């Protein structure tokens, strides 16, 4: 049945929530904005978990924070305590993917060349994936070295994450690894175009860097984060949840809602972040199947709107 | 009539050449490879100009050389002397475009923020286009400065050329200029994915940087170089040549040949550079109109093959 983006309230809210076993939350724009919790969000999360007994997971495209950073931030902003295994970031899931896709450590082509920072490096380290290039604060390679210096013989994958030290030299080095071996994997944490800041400002997202590498390599990257279903597959393999009894809550139609719809989840848009009801309206009126797949089942102004349906 | 990529030789070569008034040459892969002239190419060019009286122009997507660099290289490699006005590089044509598209110097939004090197800067300077950001060897902005430093109030365009100092910080600054003013122009010298080097090696081309900026800006750039017809329009406005009596000679189907076909020129592929007859064959057998538009009228192994048809 076509999704219609209905407001989730009253008896419908109680029925949708009571039918769910698991709720997946995007974080920024849903639970908080920057360092400020969305008012009422922590209480809604508490009631979903402790009161209604839902399995909660946190699913984020951000590759510049570790899972520990997320549990710490949840705590700091007054959310119920979470375990690291409830956090599915694109950094953690990329590390999981490479651990499975690359040969065991020490074998040929078992390491990753990484465009990214210290959190991505830490998740790779925790997963036992050998890697070069990533932070904490590496000197970007000089252009001469990137163009003609020796390549690391162990590299069998290029992983593109959020990298504030991205440079033409790093792009050169990525291309050399990908041209050296047609079997070299090309993996991206996510395709987000921009990261919104306060006051309508924004900085370029990982998707810009991914496009640069893909254009040079003339290949498409395997994408870990939303809307790719890989990040949801990680949740399923960890918690064995049933898609038909899972709600995906997010603020972006093109990542959160699209992934949820693709994976057969119930999708709930919250208006505390990036996407607006006007955008949904445009998709609803479109005859294009791709745009229709961006329409959520339900929306709320804020996840605090779920509180009445979650009375103890 | 559908183009069939016939070998240009014998009486057909004499007839095609005698019917032409002007010949446009791509340079690298056609006249030379790196620092080595294609054997016989200089003599073919000499006979076309001095013997057969053709108007010759040099049309290149390279944005990292000035027109003077090209006339000097032609001289150095033994080609007939050329005037700078015969050289149409994407750097020169970008400067021409911005001179026409931006308000006069001193007015608001009359300057360009430039991702590029000293040659691009020199062409802008020669055209009288105020600009910031470009080489010779500017310190790339620090990330802090790019994200929160003051913006130049005069900037009304972002110009993306070949920039070996491209960085995430420059990408941030580009996005800020483009978000500050929805009327800010976004211009790219070209979309080439890679620059081929000797021995099958390659480095990332300007197209990679363009994609990164376009992805962040969520806008498409206006492209100056081949296959855009803008660079050909520059030739026409300078020399008033007749497309129906003009031959475009190039080594790349997706730039040289596509532009020539789009603009109604006779197109001649030479096999001393990037594209191969196998690629042409794939396009010839395709029913896709976009691929058919990459098929040239004629091909030669090298432009030296034109010598017999150009006997004095």
Interface residues (C-beta under 8 A of the other chain):
Chain A: X143 X147 X163 X164 X165 X166 X167 X168 X169 X171 X172 X175 X176 X179 X193 X194 X201 X202 X203 X204 X205 X207 X208 X209 X211 X212 X213 X214 X215 X216 X218
Chain B: X143 X147 X163 X164 X165 X166 X167 X168 X169 X171 X172 X175 X176 X179 X193 X194 X201 X202 X203 X204 X205 X207 X208 X209 X211 X212 X213 X214 X215 X216 X218
